[in-house]
């Protein structure tokens, strides 16, 4: 959705500022570390970034992290990993449809833009903790209430690729005397910066999203990223493409998952049953105030989105998971995706933040997801338990830090103040998969059956 920058702190201008930014005032392919490239390596710098991300620890862990519904529910549901891969594919598709020369703002050669956007899409969710947005909210609420700190998935992603990933851990490899994470190029780091302002700015302006923590290591890297002047930070066109790909993937694919799982009553939506329209419209007006004039306005969007299914046999009754129905659902979701790709690249130019018809379509699809995949009481119950697991894991590690990995690193912060100690623990909890977090919690609080060594 449209980027709304905070009023103070770093320059958080979105697409308009990026469009007018000077082209390549600095080396966009520079890395903070020492670049060691073999002369016969045919890859571009951003292709190297993409490959480093794919082979990272954090990327691999996405296979057991929740997208919308938990990874234990049904194996058809997308995980955070499959969503990320699909987001990257859509990001490449959008990039290849742009014909306006906007690539010059972010890369040195036109053919590098799809690789840059793919890298940004692959990295954008690395910072998500276990249990999806539920885990993110639990960590943020805990940090706010106890220590006046914040947690944010985008800022955690930045921290992972600039510090925590061990690929460039050895200080001998770095001229700056610090771990460098994956040591990605400026181009990729800027592309992944969706919210180009700091934790401090977010706290001061009471906004939920931000792109970098107030930790000294994170700030130093962020300053380098913007050539020593973080006040000039701004989202690039690559970041806008990434966001468009992410929103389209989320909106369409979760409709597919929810329909297949028989959680979303697709037949009732297609038939515009009053009770279904009422629930969707009420949610849409609550989550997107001012976007829709009335329930009738939302009903019109539903008719535009699902009207083509009115004569489809598979969508005229409860979803039966037959091959015929599965094929019909897949064809519908593919057509919906193709239509959104056409709309977002109409005329060979990225049309995202100011594309109201497309934003309305996505808002209605997301409202359907919220009604049937997020707000049902049984799922609220599950998320309550997940938030409890997150809080108790943090408490347990702070109470008994001997359970933490990387004891040599813990020794360096053990006697420091709460910000350093707490951030260390949060880094570990946030890195866990859903299944690992649940297992550690059982062992930590004595509810596991048997020992892991048996």
Backbone torsions as a table, in degrees:
resi	resn	phi	psi	omega
1	UNK	NA	173.4	-174.2
2	UNK	-60.9	135.6	179.5
3	UNK	-74.9	125.7	176.0
4	UNK	-116.4	101.7	-175.1
5	UNK	-74.1	153.5	173.8
6	UNK	-69.1	166.9	-173.0
7	UNK	-86.4	-15.7	-176.2
8	UNK	-130.3	175.4	177.7
9	UNK	80.4	-145.9	-175.2
10	UNK	-59.1	148.0	173.4
11	UNK	-61.6	114.2	-175.6
12	UNK	-112.6	29.5	178.6
13	UNK	-59.6	143.4	-177.2
14	UNK	-94.5	-131.0	-170.5
15	UNK	-59.6	-40.5	-176.5
16	UNK	-62.4	-41.7	179.4
17	UNK	-66.9	-38.8	-179.6
18	UNK	-63.0	-35.8	-177.2
19	UNK	-66.6	-29.0	-177.2
20	UNK	-99.7	3.1	-176.8
21	UNK	-69.7	148.5	176.6
22	UNK	-63.8	146.0	-176.7
23	UNK	-85.3	116.4	170.6
24	UNK	56.1	51.4	173.7
25	UNK	-64.0	-24.8	175.4
26	UNK	-130.8	173.1	-179.1
27	UNK	-73.5	107.8	-176.9
28	UNK	-73.1	-15.4	179.1
29	UNK	-98.6	8.6	178.4
30	UNK	-70.0	150.3	173.1
31	UNK	-120.8	152.7	178.5
32	UNK	-67.0	-32.2	-179.4
33	UNK	-87.7	-171.5	178.3
34	UNK	-84.2	123.1	179.5
35	UNK	-79.1	121.2	178.9
36	UNK	-118.4	93.8	-178.3
37	UNK	-112.3	134.9	174.8
38	UNK	-74.9	140.2	-175.1
39	UNK	-62.1	-22.9	-178.9
40	UNK	-96.8	10.6	178.3
41	UNK	-78.4	114.9	-175.9
42	UNK	-82.9	-2.9	-173.7
43	UNK	-76.6	148.7	170.9
44	UNK	-76.3	163.8	178.1
45	UNK	-56.9	-36.7	-179.2
46	UNK	-76.8	-26.8	171.7
47	UNK	-65.6	-38.2	175.4
48	UNK	-60.4	-44.1	177.0
49	UNK	-56.9	-48.5	-179.1
50	UNK	-57.1	-44.2	-177.7
51	UNK	-67.3	-37.9	177.1
52	UNK	-62.4	-39.2	-179.8
53	UNK	-65.5	-46.6	-177.3
54	UNK	-60.6	-34.0	-177.9
55	UNK	-94.1	9.2	-177.7
56	UNK	-80.5	159.1	175.5
57	UNK	-61.6	-45.3	-174.6
58	UNK	-64.1	-37.6	179.0
59	UNK	-64.8	-43.4	-179.5
60	UNK	-61.7	-36.2	-177.8
61	UNK	-68.5	-17.6	179.9
62	UNK	-63.1	-18.6	-178.6
63	UNK	-65.1	-21.2	-179.8
64	UNK	-120.6	31.3	175.5
65	UNK	-117.9	143.4	-173.8
66	UNK	-68.7	139.9	166.6
67	UNK	-90.1	-72.1	174.8
68	UNK	-119.7	-57.6	178.5
69	UNK	-101.6	145.0	-170.7
70	UNK	-55.7	152.6	-176.4
71	UNK	-66.9	-15.2	179.3
72	UNK	-87.4	-9.9	-168.4
73	UNK	-69.8	-71.5	179.6
74	UNK	-140.7	137.3	-173.8
75	UNK	-73.9	-1.9	175.3
76	UNK	-78.3	-26.9	-175.8
77	UNK	-62.2	142.7	173.9
78	UNK	-68.2	141.6	171.4
79	UNK	-96.1	177.4	176.6
80	UNK	-62.9	-28.8	179.2
81	UNK	-71.5	-49.8	-178.4
82	UNK	-65.6	-36.0	174.2
83	UNK	-60.1	-43.4	-178.8
84	UNK	-62.5	-42.3	179.3
85	UNK	-64.0	-42.4	179.0
86	UNK	-67.5	-38.1	175.3
87	UNK	-59.5	-43.5	-179.6
88	UNK	-63.9	-39.6	178.5
89	UNK	-63.2	-42.6	178.8
90	UNK	-67.9	-36.3	177.6
91	UNK	-61.5	-42.8	176.0
92	UNK	-62.6	-42.9	-178.6
93	UNK	-61.5	-43.1	178.0
94	UNK	-63.2	-45.4	-177.4
95	UNK	-58.6	-40.3	-176.4
96	UNK	-73.6	-15.4	179.9
97	UNK	-91.2	-7.5	-178.1
98	UNK	-82.8	129.6	-174.7
99	UNK	-123.5	12.6	-170.8
100	UNK	-99.0	7.6	179.8
101	UNK	77.6	10.5	-177.7
102	UNK	-67.0	-16.2	177.5
103	UNK	-57.2	-28.4	-176.4
104	UNK	-62.7	-18.1	-179.7
105	UNK	-74.0	-22.1	-168.6
106	UNK	-130.4	-20.3	-179.5
107	UNK	-136.0	168.3	-177.2
108	UNK	-92.1	-19.6	178.8
109	UNK	-136.1	143.1	-174.6
110	UNK	-58.3	-38.7	-177.0
111	UNK	-70.5	-8.9	177.6
112	UNK	-82.0	-18.5	-174.6
113	UNK	-61.4	-48.0	178.7
114	UNK	-59.1	-37.0	178.0
115	UNK	-67.4	-39.0	178.2
116	UNK	-63.3	-47.7	-178.7
117	UNK	-65.5	-39.6	177.0
118	UNK	-59.6	-44.5	178.6
119	UNK	-60.4	-43.8	179.8
120	UNK	-63.4	-40.6	178.8
121	UNK	-66.9	-39.7	-179.8
122	UNK	-66.1	-28.9	-175.3
123	UNK	-93.7	-13.8	-164.9
124	UNK	-66.6	-25.7	-177.5
125	UNK	-110.4	11.6	-178.7
126	UNK	-59.3	-29.3	-175.7
127	UNK	-84.1	-0.3	-179.8
128	UNK	-67.4	130.8	177.9
129	UNK	-78.7	179.5	175.4
130	UNK	-60.9	151.5	176.6
131	UNK	70.6	25.4	171.7
132	UNK	62.4	-140.6	-176.9
133	UNK	-66.9	-23.5	176.2
134	UNK	-62.6	-45.0	177.5
135	UNK	-65.0	-38.7	178.3
136	UNK	-62.2	-45.2	179.6
137	UNK	-65.4	-39.4	-178.9
138	UNK	-64.1	-44.2	179.4
139	UNK	-66.2	-41.4	-179.3
140	UNK	-65.3	-43.8	179.0
141	UNK	-62.0	-41.7	-179.6
142	UNK	-64.5	-46.6	-178.8
143	UNK	-65.2	-41.2	178.4
144	UNK	-60.7	-49.5	-171.8
145	UNK	-68.9	-37.6	-171.8
146	UNK	-97.7	-36.5	-170.6
147	UNK	-127.4	2.4	-179.2
148	UNK	65.6	24.5	179.3
149	UNK	-108.4	179.6	-178.6
150	UNK	-135.8	156.6	168.2
151	UNK	-124.7	138.1	178.7
152	UNK	-149.1	132.1	-174.4
153	UNK	-60.3	-38.0	-180.0
154	UNK	-68.7	-41.4	176.8
155	UNK	-65.2	-35.4	178.0
156	UNK	-68.3	-36.6	176.2
157	UNK	-61.3	-43.6	178.3
158	UNK	-61.6	-42.0	179.9
159	UNK	-65.0	-37.9	180.0
160	UNK	-63.1	-49.6	-172.6
161	UNK	-80.8	-13.6	179.2
162	UNK	-107.5	-7.6	-175.8
163	UNK	-145.5	-52.5	-165.0
164	UNK	-81.0	-36.8	178.9
165	UNK	-61.6	134.6	-169.9
166	UNK	-85.5	5.2	-176.6
167	UNK	-57.2	-45.0	-179.7
168	UNK	-113.2	50.5	-178.5
169	UNK	-78.3	-40.5	-173.7
170	UNK	-61.1	121.0	-177.0
171	UNK	-64.4	-22.8	178.7
172	UNK	-65.5	-23.4	179.8
173	UNK	-80.6	-8.8	-172.7
174	UNK	-116.5	132.5	175.4
175	UNK	-76.2	-5.9	-176.9
176	UNK	-106.6	2.7	173.0
177	UNK	68.2	39.0	179.7
178	UNK	-155.4	156.5	172.7
179	UNK	-61.3	149.2	-175.4
180	UNK	-123.3	12.4	-179.7
181	UNK	62.9	-123.0	177.3
182	UNK	-91.8	-6.7	-179.3
183	UNK	51.2	59.6	-179.5
184	UNK	-80.3	164.6	178.9
185	UNK	-72.7	160.9	173.9
186	UNK	-57.6	-39.7	-177.1
187	UNK	-57.6	-46.9	-178.3
188	UNK	-70.9	-41.1	179.3
189	UNK	-64.0	-38.1	177.1
190	UNK	-69.6	-38.2	-179.8
191	UNK	-63.6	-34.5	-178.7
192	UNK	-81.8	-8.7	-176.4
193	UNK	-81.7	89.6	-176.9
194	UNK	-79.0	-33.3	-179.3
195	UNK	-124.3	88.7	-169.4
196	UNK	-80.7	53.5	172.9
197	UNK	-144.2	170.3	-167.6
198	UNK	-97.2	167.5	174.5
199	UNK	-56.5	-41.6	-179.3
200	UNK	-61.0	-43.3	178.6
201	UNK	-64.6	-41.0	179.9
202	UNK	-63.0	-40.0	178.8
203	UNK	-66.9	-44.7	-177.8
204	UNK	-63.6	-38.4	-176.3
205	UNK	-99.4	2.9	177.7
206	UNK	53.9	51.0	173.5
207	UNK	-111.9	151.3	-172.3
208	UNK	-81.7	-30.0	-172.3
209	UNK	-104.3	148.2	173.3
210	UNK	-163.6	171.3	-170.8
211	UNK	-114.9	-10.0	-177.2
212	UNK	-152.8	139.8	177.9
213	UNK	-77.0	166.9	178.2
214	UNK	-85.0	5.2	174.9
215	UNK	-59.9	142.8	-175.1
216	UNK	-60.5	-40.9	179.7
217	UNK	-63.5	-43.4	-179.9
218	UNK	-65.1	-43.0	-178.9
219	UNK	-64.6	-39.3	-179.4
220	UNK	-63.3	-41.4	179.4
221	UNK	-68.2	-40.0	179.6
222	UNK	-64.2	-40.0	176.4
223	UNK	-62.7	-44.0	178.1
224	UNK	-61.6	-40.4	-178.2
225	UNK	-56.5	-36.4	-178.4
226	UNK	-105.6	32.2	172.5
227	UNK	57.6	40.8	175.7
228	UNK	84.0	0.1	-177.6
229	UNK	-134.6	83.6	-176.5
230	UNK	-65.8	-15.3	177.3
231	UNK	-66.0	-16.0	178.6
232	UNK	-92.2	5.0	-178.6
233	UNK	-61.2	137.5	179.4
234	UNK	-156.6	155.1	177.4
235	UNK	-72.8	142.8	178.4
236	UNK	-99.6	170.0	178.2
237	UNK	-62.3	-31.0	176.3
238	UNK	-62.6	-36.9	176.5
239	UNK	-66.5	-36.4	176.4
240	UNK	-66.7	-40.9	177.3
241	UNK	-62.2	-43.6	178.5
242	UNK	-58.2	-45.9	-178.6
243	UNK	-64.5	-41.8	179.0
244	UNK	-61.3	-45.8	179.5
245	UNK	-61.8	-41.0	-179.5
246	UNK	-63.4	-47.0	-177.8
247	UNK	-67.5	-40.3	179.1
248	UNK	-65.2	-46.0	179.5
249	UNK	-59.8	-46.9	-179.0
250	UNK	-61.6	-49.6	-172.9
251	UNK	-65.4	-44.4	-175.5
252	UNK	-79.8	-46.7	-171.3
253	UNK	-71.2	-31.4	178.1
254	UNK	-74.6	-25.6	170.4
255	UNK	-63.7	-43.6	177.9
256	UNK	-61.0	-48.4	-179.1
257	UNK	-60.9	-46.4	-177.1
258	UNK	-65.8	-35.3	177.6
259	UNK	-68.5	-46.7	-179.6
260	UNK	-60.4	-37.9	-179.5
261	UNK	-77.1	-1.3	-179.6
262	UNK	63.7	27.9	174.2
263	UNK	-92.9	-35.1	177.0
264	UNK	-95.8	120.5	-178.5
265	UNK	-79.9	79.5	-172.5
266	UNK	-58.4	-36.6	-178.6
267	UNK	-64.8	-37.6	179.7
268	UNK	-70.1	-32.8	177.6
269	UNK	-71.6	-44.6	179.5
270	UNK	-59.9	-39.8	-178.7
271	UNK	-81.9	0.6	179.5
272	UNK	53.4	43.9	176.6
273	UNK	-59.2	132.3	-173.9
274	UNK	-53.2	-40.2	-177.6
275	UNK	-66.0	-37.0	179.8
276	UNK	-70.8	-43.8	178.0
277	UNK	-60.7	-41.3	-179.9
278	UNK	-60.0	-45.5	-178.4
279	UNK	-66.1	-43.0	-179.2
280	UNK	-66.4	-45.6	-177.2
281	UNK	-65.2	-40.8	179.5
282	UNK	-62.3	-42.9	178.9
283	UNK	-66.7	-43.6	-178.6
284	UNK	-62.6	-41.9	-179.5
285	UNK	-69.5	-29.6	177.8
286	UNK	-74.7	-43.1	-176.0
287	UNK	-84.0	-23.7	-177.9
288	UNK	-129.0	66.9	-176.2
289	UNK	-60.9	133.1	177.7
290	UNK	89.2	-13.1	-178.5
291	UNK	-78.2	-32.9	-177.7
292	UNK	-120.8	135.4	-176.1
293	UNK	-77.5	-28.1	-175.1
294	UNK	-165.7	174.1	174.3
295	UNK	-61.0	-36.0	179.1
296	UNK	-62.8	-32.4	177.3
297	UNK	-65.0	-42.4	177.5
298	UNK	-67.1	-39.9	178.4
299	UNK	-60.3	-36.9	177.7
300	UNK	-63.5	-40.2	177.3
301	UNK	-65.8	-39.7	177.8
302	UNK	-62.1	-39.9	179.2
303	UNK	-65.0	-39.2	179.2
304	UNK	-67.7	-37.8	-177.7
305	UNK	-76.2	-42.2	-170.1
306	UNK	-113.4	0.8	-176.9
307	UNK	-59.2	-31.3	-179.1
308	UNK	-65.7	-16.2	-178.2
309	UNK	-91.4	-1.3	-174.4
310	UNK	-61.2	-28.9	-179.8
311	UNK	-105.5	9.8	179.9
312	UNK	-88.8	120.8	-176.5
313	UNK	-57.9	-39.3	-174.6
314	UNK	-66.1	-23.8	-176.6
315	UNK	-100.9	9.3	-177.2
316	UNK	-97.3	-0.2	176.3
317	UNK	-149.0	-179.8	179.1
318	UNK	-55.1	142.2	-177.1
319	UNK	-64.6	126.2	-172.0
320	UNK	-106.2	0.6	177.5
321	UNK	62.3	19.8	171.6
322	UNK	-72.1	162.1	178.8
323	UNK	-61.7	-35.9	177.4
324	UNK	-60.7	-44.5	-179.2
325	UNK	-70.6	-40.6	177.8
326	UNK	-61.9	-40.4	177.7
327	UNK	-65.6	-40.2	177.6
328	UNK	-64.0	-42.1	178.5
329	UNK	-63.9	-44.1	-179.7
330	UNK	-63.4	-42.6	179.6
331	UNK	-63.7	-40.0	178.6
332	UNK	-62.9	-46.5	-178.3
333	UNK	-67.4	-35.1	176.8
334	UNK	-65.2	-43.4	179.0
335	UNK	-64.5	-38.6	178.9
336	UNK	-64.4	-41.8	177.9
337	UNK	-64.1	-45.8	179.7
338	UNK	-59.5	-41.0	179.1
339	UNK	-63.2	-40.7	-179.9
340	UNK	-69.6	-37.4	176.0
341	UNK	-62.8	-40.8	178.1
342	UNK	-63.3	-43.4	-178.5
343	UNK	-66.0	-38.9	-174.0
344	UNK	-79.0	-12.8	179.9
345	UNK	-124.1	21.4	-177.0
346	UNK	-58.3	131.4	-178.9
347	UNK	76.3	11.4	179.7
348	UNK	75.8	14.4	-179.3
349	UNK	-124.8	143.9	177.8
350	UNK	-68.3	122.7	179.0
351	UNK	-123.5	92.1	-172.7
352	UNK	-123.8	-74.2	-172.5
353	UNK	-59.7	-33.4	-176.9
354	UNK	-101.6	13.9	-177.4
355	UNK	-93.8	82.5	-174.2
356	UNK	-61.7	-43.5	179.3
357	UNK	-59.1	-41.9	179.3
358	UNK	-68.2	-41.4	179.2
359	UNK	-62.6	-35.3	178.3
360	UNK	-68.3	-41.5	176.5
361	UNK	-57.7	-49.0	-177.4
362	UNK	-65.0	-38.2	179.4
363	UNK	-62.2	-39.4	179.5
364	UNK	-69.2	-42.0	177.6
365	UNK	-62.3	-42.8	178.1
366	UNK	-65.5	-33.3	178.3
367	UNK	-65.5	-39.5	175.7
368	UNK	-60.3	-43.3	179.3
369	UNK	-61.3	-42.3	-179.7
370	UNK	-65.5	-41.7	-177.1
371	UNK	-63.0	-44.3	-170.7
372	UNK	-108.7	-13.5	-179.6
373	UNK	-116.1	-11.8	-176.0
374	UNK	-120.2	-40.9	-172.0
375	UNK	-96.0	-7.5	177.0
376	UNK	-58.3	142.0	-174.9
377	UNK	-54.4	-38.2	-178.1
378	UNK	-67.0	-31.3	177.5
379	UNK	-79.8	-32.6	173.8
380	UNK	-62.4	-39.7	177.8
381	UNK	-60.9	-45.2	180.0
382	UNK	-62.6	-42.4	-178.6
383	UNK	-68.0	-32.0	175.6
384	UNK	-60.2	-45.4	177.7
385	UNK	-64.8	-36.1	179.3
386	UNK	-66.9	-40.4	177.2
387	UNK	-62.4	-37.8	178.0
388	UNK	-63.6	-42.5	177.3
389	UNK	-58.6	-46.5	-178.6
390	UNK	-59.9	-49.7	-178.4
391	UNK	-60.6	-43.6	-176.5
392	UNK	-72.6	-28.9	174.0
393	UNK	-64.4	-45.1	178.7
394	UNK	-61.7	-46.4	179.3
395	UNK	-60.0	-43.7	-177.8
396	UNK	-63.7	-44.6	-179.1
397	UNK	-68.1	-35.8	177.0
398	UNK	-69.9	-34.6	-179.9
399	UNK	-74.2	-36.1	-179.6
400	UNK	-134.2	79.3	-176.5
401	UNK	-66.6	-9.1	175.2
402	UNK	-63.3	-15.3	177.7
403	UNK	-81.9	-11.4	-175.8
404	UNK	-76.0	148.9	170.5
405	UNK	-77.7	176.7	177.5
406	UNK	53.1	55.0	-177.6
407	UNK	-62.7	-29.1	177.4
408	UNK	-64.8	-36.9	178.5
409	UNK	-76.0	-36.9	177.7
410	UNK	-60.4	-36.7	-179.1
411	UNK	-59.8	-27.6	-178.7
412	UNK	-76.4	-22.8	-177.5
413	UNK	-114.6	-5.6	-173.7
414	UNK	-58.1	-36.6	-178.9
415	UNK	-97.0	3.2	178.6
416	UNK	-79.1	179.9	-179.6
417	UNK	-73.9	173.5	-177.7
418	UNK	-54.7	-42.0	-177.2
419	UNK	-54.0	-45.0	-178.8
420	UNK	-70.7	-43.7	-178.9
421	UNK	-65.2	-45.9	-177.5
422	UNK	-65.8	-42.8	-179.0
423	UNK	-62.7	-36.6	177.7
424	UNK	-60.1	-47.0	179.5
425	UNK	-65.0	-43.2	-179.9
426	UNK	-61.0	-40.6	177.8
427	UNK	-56.0	-42.0	-178.1
428	UNK	-70.0	-47.4	-179.1
429	UNK	-62.8	-42.6	-178.4
430	UNK	-65.5	-25.6	-178.7
431	UNK	-76.6	-15.9	-173.6
432	UNK	-70.1	149.3	168.7
433	UNK	-80.3	168.3	177.3
434	UNK	-56.6	-48.8	-174.8
435	UNK	-67.6	-39.2	-179.2
436	UNK	-69.4	-40.7	178.4
437	UNK	-60.0	-44.5	180.0
438	UNK	-64.8	-39.2	-179.7
439	UNK	-67.0	-46.3	179.8
440	UNK	-62.4	-40.1	179.1
441	UNK	-61.4	-42.4	178.8
442	UNK	-62.6	-43.2	-179.4
443	UNK	-70.1	-38.2	-177.3
444	UNK	-65.0	-36.1	-175.1
445	UNK	-109.8	19.8	168.5
446	UNK	71.7	26.0	-179.6
447	UNK	-109.5	2.7	179.4
448	UNK	-76.6	149.3	177.8
449	UNK	-94.8	103.1	179.9
450	UNK	86.7	167.4	-178.7
451	UNK	-97.8	153.0	-177.5
452	UNK	-68.3	-13.4	-177.3
453	UNK	-92.2	-4.3	-175.2
454	UNK	-75.2	NA	NA
